[in-house]
């Protein structure tokens, strides 16, 4: 399956073709979902950059999280200057981010292992596991939609190359041989990551420091975790903030299931095993990276316990110290795949098939279960059969730009809705929801009272009558609602489909 000739395996053209094929395969396995999950936050911000008149009533629920980086500006700039649709640009960016992540994986494995089978097996394993959950953090290695985290991940992989200069896996990490150009390389890529995702850039920079700092061999003590001085960190907590923050159960370790705790302990133990195996087989860089990663994971775990158990530190939970496990998981599986390629897969086609075909099928099946009401790949420009998305698109084309909507505060989790954001498709303002909006409130507590007032007003949504919707209009100015079938008597509903009605409040 793989030609072991270094000349062939390191041909740039060959690499590009193989990585392009892997990228296409990854898209087919993991799918693509436009306007879903975190795009319910990022996509409205991009649309508002393109048209500032949008979202006159609710921009505070997505702008604060997106204004700290330039990701939305990059997308909006591209849309303006290419005249492509926002959906097309985001799809292209998603494909490109996967390609660059796999390129970073390939380059890094070449700094750690000598065998081409190890390089490509590690890269293939990452391509197969892009949507693997990271312990109980509610993170994936790479999301199944365009996300700034994917671009930060690519940049951090390239930054890690500076820790292992030169494609000489047998050469140990020697800090005395680092040159200014290596440090500048790392700083450049960390800065690039910070432009799109500050939080990931911070933890990536922390890992680089952890890899570069000199520690006693046996007493490699843990460093204290510091936090970037985000202004919102010092905003006082309130009862409304606590209610919003506690909807993010992934921030609270004591709320994790036992198998999610296993996702912490098992990789750390196996990384120590990797380090011993690498020492036995004279792979000094792999040994070094494995041992430091294990300690880095312990640091994140310890800090996660500190900020989530004592009540006085609860204000720190939105900064998610367990995010350290995102880069840890990526590098862990990259090395695991490389070890498999080096000693098990080698050049045997059937072994490659036995490993990757069932694995890819399992990941494909898992994605189908996560988005049962949507196409596996939501191609830009192709009509989406999801009835919720159809209703949101009708709203965009048939209601005034200043229309103000109310929806079930947990509509994103309703069967068949598949986490598609209303704002992302409808381009209209909506009252606060109880699924995505709390994530922004957790980071920016000054919005807590507004959020709590609105979600409290929507409490008991499933039992609302026409007079309850008129109360929302009187209290908040809401003049439209999106309801599940069969709707509510007494409302004028100019649009309906098999699942949803869009109704006007008179």
C-alpha positions as CSV (number, residue, x, y, z in Angstrom):
1,X,0.0,0.0,0.0
2,X,2.8,2.4,0.9
3,X,6.1,2.8,-0.9
4,X,8.8,2.9,1.7
5,X,11.1,5.0,-0.4
6,X,11.8,8.3,1.5
7,X,12.2,10.1,-1.8
8,X,8.7,9.2,-2.9
9,X,7.0,9.5,0.4
10,X,8.4,13.1,0.9
11,X,7.5,14.3,-2.6
12,X,5.5,17.5,-2.1
13,X,3.2,16.6,-5.0
14,X,2.6,13.1,-3.6
15,X,1.9,14.5,-0.2
16,X,-0.6,17.0,-1.5
17,X,-2.5,14.4,-3.5
18,X,-2.6,11.9,-0.6
19,X,-3.6,14.6,1.9
20,X,-6.3,15.8,-0.5
21,X,-7.7,12.3,-0.7
22,X,-7.6,11.9,3.1
23,X,-9.4,15.3,3.4
24,X,-12.2,14.1,1.0
25,X,-12.4,10.8,2.8
26,X,-12.7,12.6,6.2
27,X,-15.5,14.8,4.8
28,X,-17.4,11.7,3.7
29,X,-16.9,9.9,7.0
30,X,-17.6,12.8,9.4
31,X,-20.1,14.9,7.3
32,X,-20.6,18.6,7.3
33,X,-23.4,20.6,9.0
34,X,-23.9,24.3,8.1
35,X,-25.3,26.6,10.8
36,X,-25.2,23.9,13.5
37,X,-23.9,23.9,17.1
38,X,-21.4,26.7,17.6
39,X,-22.2,28.2,14.2
40,X,-25.4,29.3,15.9
41,X,-23.1,31.9,17.6
42,X,-20.4,32.5,14.9
43,X,-22.6,32.7,11.8
44,X,-24.9,35.5,13.1
45,X,-21.8,37.5,13.9
46,X,-20.5,37.0,10.4
47,X,-23.8,38.0,8.9
48,X,-23.9,41.1,11.1
49,X,-20.4,42.1,9.9
50,X,-21.8,41.8,6.3
51,X,-25.0,43.7,7.2
52,X,-24.9,45.8,10.4
53,X,-28.6,46.3,10.3
54,X,-29.3,42.7,11.2
55,X,-30.2,41.5,14.7
56,X,-31.2,44.8,16.2
57,X,-32.6,43.1,19.4
58,X,-30.2,40.3,20.4
59,X,-26.7,40.9,19.1
60,X,-25.4,40.9,22.7
61,X,-26.0,37.1,22.8
62,X,-23.3,36.4,20.2
63,X,-21.1,39.4,19.5
64,X,-19.1,39.4,22.7
65,X,-17.8,35.9,22.1
66,X,-16.8,36.6,18.5
67,X,-15.4,40.2,18.7
68,X,-12.3,39.0,20.6
69,X,-10.9,37.4,17.4
70,X,-10.7,38.1,13.7
71,X,-12.2,34.8,12.5
72,X,-15.5,36.4,11.6
73,X,-13.7,39.3,9.9
74,X,-11.7,36.8,7.8
75,X,-14.9,35.1,6.6
76,X,-16.8,38.4,6.0
77,X,-13.8,39.8,4.1
78,X,-13.6,36.7,1.9
79,X,-17.4,36.8,1.2
80,X,-17.2,40.5,0.2
81,X,-14.2,40.1,-2.1
82,X,-15.0,36.7,-3.7
83,X,-18.8,37.4,-4.1
84,X,-19.4,33.8,-3.0
85,X,-22.2,33.0,-0.6
86,X,-21.4,32.8,3.1
87,X,-22.3,29.1,3.0
88,X,-19.8,28.4,0.2
89,X,-17.0,30.3,1.9
90,X,-17.5,28.5,5.2
91,X,-17.6,25.1,3.4
92,X,-14.3,25.9,1.6
93,X,-12.7,27.1,4.9
94,X,-13.8,23.8,6.5
95,X,-12.2,21.7,3.8
96,X,-9.1,23.8,4.0
97,X,-8.8,23.5,7.7
98,X,-9.0,19.7,7.6
99,X,-6.3,19.6,5.0
100,X,-4.0,21.9,7.0
101,X,-4.6,19.9,10.2
102,X,-3.6,16.7,8.4
103,X,-0.6,18.4,6.9
104,X,0.5,19.5,10.4
105,X,0.0,15.9,11.6
106,X,2.1,14.5,8.8
107,X,4.9,17.0,9.4
108,X,5.0,16.4,13.1
109,X,5.1,12.6,12.8
110,X,8.1,13.0,10.4
111,X,9.9,14.8,13.3
112,X,9.1,11.9,15.7
113,X,9.3,8.7,13.6
114,X,11.5,7.5,10.8
115,X,9.2,5.1,9.0
116,X,6.8,6.4,6.3
117,X,4.2,3.8,7.4
118,X,4.2,5.5,10.8
119,X,3.9,9.0,9.3
120,X,0.8,8.1,7.3
121,X,-0.8,5.7,9.8
122,X,-0.8,8.5,12.4
123,X,-2.2,11.0,9.9
124,X,-4.8,8.5,8.7
125,X,-5.9,7.8,12.3
126,X,-6.5,11.5,13.0
127,X,-8.5,11.8,9.7
128,X,-10.6,8.8,10.9
129,X,-11.2,10.3,14.3
130,X,-11.9,13.9,13.7
131,X,-15.2,13.9,15.4
132,X,-14.1,11.9,18.4
133,X,-15.3,13.4,21.7
134,X,-12.5,14.6,24.0
135,X,-13.4,13.0,27.4
136,X,-16.3,14.9,28.9
137,X,-15.4,18.4,27.6
138,X,-18.1,18.7,24.9
139,X,-15.2,19.2,22.4
140,X,-14.3,17.2,19.3
141,X,-10.9,16.9,17.8
142,X,-12.4,18.8,14.8
143,X,-16.0,19.8,14.6
144,X,-18.2,18.7,11.7
145,X,-18.7,22.4,10.6
146,X,-16.5,25.4,10.1
147,X,-15.1,26.5,13.5
148,X,-12.2,28.8,14.5
149,X,-10.9,26.0,16.8
150,X,-9.9,24.0,13.7
151,X,-7.8,26.8,12.4
152,X,-6.2,27.3,15.8
153,X,-5.5,23.5,15.9
154,X,-3.6,23.7,12.6
155,X,-1.6,26.7,13.8
156,X,-0.6,24.9,17.1
157,X,0.5,21.8,15.2
158,X,2.8,23.9,13.1
159,X,4.0,25.7,16.3
160,X,5.0,22.3,17.8
161,X,7.3,21.7,14.9
162,X,9.6,24.3,16.4
163,X,10.1,22.1,19.5
164,X,11.5,19.3,17.2
165,X,13.6,21.1,14.6
166,X,14.8,18.9,11.7
167,X,13.4,15.6,10.5
168,X,15.8,13.6,12.6
169,X,13.7,11.4,15.0
170,X,16.7,9.8,16.6
171,X,18.0,13.2,17.8
172,X,16.9,14.1,21.3
173,X,15.3,17.4,22.3
174,X,18.3,19.6,23.2
175,X,17.3,23.1,24.4
176,X,20.8,24.4,24.0
177,X,20.5,24.0,20.3
178,X,17.4,26.1,19.9
179,X,17.9,29.1,17.8
180,X,16.0,32.4,17.7
181,X,14.4,31.3,14.5
182,X,12.8,28.4,16.2
183,X,11.3,30.6,19.0
184,X,10.1,33.1,16.4
185,X,8.5,30.2,14.4
186,X,6.6,29.1,17.5
187,X,5.6,32.7,18.4
188,X,4.3,33.3,14.9
189,X,2.0,30.3,14.9
190,X,0.7,30.9,18.4
191,X,-0.1,34.4,17.4
192,X,-1.9,33.1,14.3
193,X,-3.9,30.8,16.6
194,X,-4.8,33.7,18.9
195,X,-6.2,35.7,16.0
196,X,-9.0,33.1,15.6
197,X,-9.3,31.4,19.0
198,X,-7.7,33.0,22.0
199,X,-8.5,30.3,24.5
200,X,-7.0,27.5,22.3
201,X,-4.0,29.7,21.6
202,X,-3.4,30.1,25.3
203,X,-3.5,26.4,26.1
204,X,-1.3,25.8,23.1
205,X,1.2,28.3,24.3
206,X,1.1,26.7,27.8
207,X,1.9,23.3,26.2
208,X,4.8,24.8,24.3
209,X,6.2,26.3,27.5
210,X,5.7,23.0,29.2
211,X,7.7,21.3,26.5
212,X,10.5,23.8,26.5
213,X,11.0,24.5,30.2
214,X,13.8,22.6,31.9
215,X,12.6,20.3,34.7
216,X,14.4,17.8,36.9
217,X,14.2,14.4,35.3
218,X,12.5,12.6,38.2
219,X,10.9,15.5,40.0
220,X,9.2,17.1,37.0
221,X,6.9,19.2,39.1
222,X,3.7,20.7,37.8
223,X,3.5,24.4,37.0
224,X,0.7,26.6,38.2
225,X,-1.9,27.3,35.6
226,X,-2.4,31.0,34.9
227,X,-5.2,32.6,32.9
228,X,-5.1,35.4,30.4
229,X,-6.3,38.6,31.8
230,X,-9.6,38.7,29.9
231,X,-11.6,41.6,31.1
232,X,-14.7,39.5,31.5
233,X,-12.9,37.3,34.0
234,X,-13.2,40.1,36.5
235,X,-16.8,40.8,36.0
236,X,-18.7,39.9,39.2
237,X,-20.7,36.7,39.2
238,X,-24.5,36.9,39.9
239,X,-27.3,34.4,40.5
240,X,-28.2,34.7,36.8
241,X,-24.6,34.0,35.8
242,X,-24.5,30.9,38.0
243,X,-27.7,29.6,36.5
244,X,-26.3,30.0,33.0
245,X,-22.9,28.6,33.9
246,X,-24.4,25.5,35.4
247,X,-26.1,24.6,32.2
248,X,-22.5,23.9,30.9
249,X,-22.1,20.6,32.8
250,X,-18.9,19.9,30.8
251,X,-17.2,22.6,32.9
252,X,-17.9,20.7,36.2
253,X,-15.8,17.6,36.7
254,X,-18.0,16.2,39.4
255,X,-21.0,16.1,37.0
256,X,-19.1,13.9,34.5
257,X,-20.1,10.3,34.0
258,X,-17.6,7.5,35.0
259,X,-16.7,6.8,31.4
260,X,-15.8,10.4,30.9
261,X,-13.4,10.2,33.8
262,X,-11.9,7.2,32.1
263,X,-11.3,9.5,29.2
264,X,-9.0,11.4,31.5
265,X,-7.2,8.6,33.3
266,X,-6.6,6.1,30.4
267,X,-4.8,8.5,28.0
268,X,-2.5,9.7,30.7
269,X,-1.6,6.1,31.7
270,X,-1.1,5.1,28.1
271,X,1.1,8.1,27.4
272,X,3.4,6.9,30.2
273,X,3.5,3.6,28.5
274,X,4.3,5.3,25.2
275,X,7.3,7.0,26.9
276,X,8.7,3.7,28.2
277,X,8.2,2.0,24.9
278,X,9.9,4.9,23.1
279,X,12.9,4.8,25.4
280,X,13.2,1.0,24.8
281,X,13.3,1.5,21.1
282,X,15.4,4.7,21.1
283,X,12.8,7.2,20.1
284,X,13.9,10.1,22.3
285,X,11.5,12.7,20.9
286,X,8.5,10.4,21.3
287,X,9.6,9.7,24.8
288,X,10.0,13.3,25.6
289,X,6.7,14.4,24.1
290,X,4.8,11.5,25.7
291,X,6.1,12.2,29.2
292,X,5.5,15.9,29.0
293,X,2.0,15.4,27.6
294,X,1.1,13.1,30.5
295,X,2.3,15.8,32.9
296,X,0.5,18.5,31.0
297,X,-2.7,16.5,31.2
298,X,-2.2,16.1,35.0
299,X,-1.8,19.8,35.2
300,X,-5.1,20.4,33.4
301,X,-6.9,17.8,35.4
302,X,-5.6,19.2,38.7
303,X,-6.6,22.7,37.8
304,X,-10.0,21.5,36.6
305,X,-10.6,20.0,40.1
306,X,-9.4,23.2,41.8
307,X,-11.7,25.6,39.8
308,X,-14.8,23.4,39.9
309,X,-14.9,21.9,43.4
310,X,-14.4,25.0,45.7
311,X,-17.4,27.3,45.2
312,X,-15.2,30.4,45.5
313,X,-13.4,29.5,42.2
314,X,-16.6,28.8,40.2
315,X,-16.2,32.0,38.3
316,X,-13.2,30.4,36.6
317,X,-15.1,27.4,35.2
318,X,-15.8,29.0,31.7
319,X,-12.1,29.1,31.0
320,X,-12.1,25.3,30.9
321,X,-8.7,24.1,32.1
322,X,-9.8,20.7,30.7
323,X,-9.3,22.1,27.3
324,X,-5.7,21.0,27.8
325,X,-7.0,17.5,26.8
326,X,-7.9,18.7,23.3
327,X,-4.4,19.0,22.1
328,X,-3.4,16.1,24.3
329,X,-6.0,13.8,22.6
330,X,-4.8,14.9,19.2
331,X,-1.2,14.2,19.9
332,X,-2.0,11.0,21.7
333,X,-3.9,9.5,18.8
334,X,-1.3,10.8,16.3
335,X,1.4,8.9,18.2
336,X,-0.9,5.8,18.7
337,X,-1.5,5.7,14.9
338,X,2.2,6.1,14.2
339,X,3.1,3.3,16.6
340,X,0.6,1.1,14.8
341,X,2.0,2.0,11.4
342,X,5.6,1.4,12.6
343,X,5.1,-2.1,14.1
344,X,1.7,-3.5,13.0
345,X,0.4,-2.1,9.7
346,X,3.7,-1.6,7.9
347,X,3.1,-2.2,4.2
348,X,0.3,-4.8,4.6
349,X,-2.8,-3.6,2.7
350,X,-5.2,-6.0,4.5
351,X,-4.0,-4.7,8.0
352,X,-4.7,-1.1,7.0
353,X,-8.1,-2.1,5.8
354,X,-8.9,-4.2,8.9
355,X,-8.0,-1.2,11.1
356,X,-9.5,1.8,9.2
357,X,-12.6,0.4,7.4
358,X,-14.5,-0.6,10.6
359,X,-13.2,2.5,12.4
360,X,-14.4,4.9,9.7
361,X,-17.7,3.1,9.4
362,X,-18.2,3.5,13.2
363,X,-17.5,7.2,13.1
364,X,-19.8,7.6,10.0
365,X,-22.6,5.8,11.8
366,X,-22.2,7.9,15.0
367,X,-22.6,11.1,12.9
368,X,-25.7,9.8,11.3
369,X,-27.2,9.3,14.8
370,X,-26.2,12.8,15.9
371,X,-28.0,14.4,13.0
372,X,-30.9,12.1,12.1
373,X,-33.0,14.8,10.6
374,X,-30.4,16.3,8.2
375,X,-28.3,15.2,5.3
376,X,-24.9,13.8,6.2
377,X,-23.3,16.5,4.2
378,X,-25.2,19.8,4.0
379,X,-23.8,21.0,0.7
380,X,-23.8,24.8,0.2
381,X,-26.5,25.9,-2.3
382,X,-28.4,22.6,-2.0
383,X,-31.9,22.8,-0.6
384,X,-31.9,21.4,3.0
385,X,-34.8,18.9,3.6
386,X,-34.7,19.6,7.4
387,X,-38.2,21.1,8.1
388,X,-36.7,23.4,10.8
389,X,-34.2,24.8,8.4
390,X,-36.9,25.3,5.8
391,X,-39.0,27.3,8.3
392,X,-36.0,29.4,9.3
393,X,-35.3,30.2,5.6
394,X,-38.9,31.1,5.0
395,X,-38.6,33.6,7.9
396,X,-35.5,35.1,6.2
397,X,-37.3,35.8,3.0
398,X,-40.8,36.6,4.2
399,X,-40.6,38.6,7.4
400,X,-39.4,42.2,8.1
401,X,-35.8,42.6,9.0
402,X,-36.7,44.0,12.4
403,X,-39.1,41.1,13.3
404,X,-38.5,39.7,16.8
405,X,-39.1,36.0,17.3
406,X,-39.7,33.7,20.3
407,X,-39.0,29.9,20.1
408,X,-39.0,27.1,22.6
409,X,-36.0,28.0,24.7
410,X,-34.6,24.5,24.1
411,X,-35.6,24.2,20.4
412,X,-32.0,23.3,19.5
413,X,-32.4,20.0,21.3
414,X,-35.8,19.0,19.9
415,X,-36.0,15.8,17.8
416,X,-35.1,16.5,14.2
417,X,-33.9,20.0,14.8
418,X,-30.3,18.8,14.9
419,X,-28.9,21.9,16.6
420,X,-29.4,24.3,13.7
421,X,-29.3,27.9,14.9
422,X,-32.4,30.1,14.2
423,X,-30.3,33.3,13.9
424,X,-27.8,31.6,11.6
425,X,-30.5,30.8,9.0
426,X,-33.3,33.3,9.6
427,X,-31.1,36.4,10.0
428,X,-33.7,37.6,12.6
429,X,-33.6,38.5,16.3
430,X,-34.9,36.0,18.8
431,X,-35.4,35.9,22.5
432,X,-32.7,34.1,24.5
433,X,-32.5,30.3,24.4
434,X,-31.5,27.9,27.1
435,X,-28.9,25.9,25.1
436,X,-26.4,28.1,23.3
437,X,-26.9,31.5,24.8
438,X,-25.9,30.4,28.3
439,X,-22.4,29.6,26.9
440,X,-21.9,33.3,26.0
441,X,-23.4,34.4,29.3
442,X,-21.0,32.2,31.2
443,X,-18.1,34.1,29.7
444,X,-19.8,37.6,29.9
445,X,-21.8,37.8,33.2
446,X,-23.1,41.3,32.6
447,X,-25.6,39.7,30.2
448,X,-26.9,37.3,32.8
449,X,-29.9,39.3,34.0
450,X,-31.2,39.9,30.5
451,X,-30.8,36.2,29.7
452,X,-32.5,35.0,32.9
453,X,-35.4,37.4,32.5
454,X,-36.1,36.2,29.0
455,X,-35.7,32.4,29.6
456,X,-37.9,32.8,32.7
457,X,-40.6,34.4,30.6
458,X,-40.5,31.4,28.2
459,X,-40.8,28.9,31.0
460,X,-43.7,26.5,30.4
461,X,-43.5,27.0,26.7
462,X,-45.1,23.7,25.8
463,X,-48.3,24.8,27.6
464,X,-48.5,28.3,26.1
465,X,-51.8,29.6,24.8
466,X,-52.4,32.6,22.4
467,X,-52.7,34.9,25.4
468,X,-49.2,33.9,26.6
469,X,-47.7,34.9,23.3
470,X,-49.5,38.2,23.5
471,X,-47.9,38.7,26.9
472,X,-44.5,38.2,25.3
473,X,-45.4,40.8,22.7
474,X,-46.5,43.3,25.4
475,X,-43.5,42.6,27.7
476,X,-40.6,42.1,25.2
477,X,-42.0,43.3,21.8
478,X,-42.0,39.8,20.3
479,X,-44.2,39.8,17.1
480,X,-43.5,36.3,15.6
481,X,-43.1,32.8,17.0
482,X,-41.9,29.5,15.6
483,X,-44.0,26.6,17.0
484,X,-44.0,22.8,16.7
485,X,-47.0,21.2,15.0
486,X,-49.9,21.3,15.6
487,X,-49.3,24.8,16.9
488,X,-51.6,26.9,19.1
489,X,-55.2,28.0,18.2
490,X,-55.9,31.7,17.8
491,X,-52.6,32.6,15.9
492,X,-52.2,33.6,12.3
493,X,-49.6,31.2,10.8
494,X,-48.7,32.1,7.2
495,X,-46.1,29.2,7.0
496,X,-46.2,25.6,8.1
497,X,-44.6,22.3,7.1
498,X,-44.7,18.8,8.6
499,X,-42.9,19.8,11.8
500,X,-43.1,23.6,12.3
501,X,-45.4,26.6,12.1
502,X,-44.4,30.2,11.8
503,X,-47.0,32.4,13.4
504,X,-47.6,36.2,13.7
505,X,-48.7,37.7,17.0
506,X,-51.3,40.3,16.5
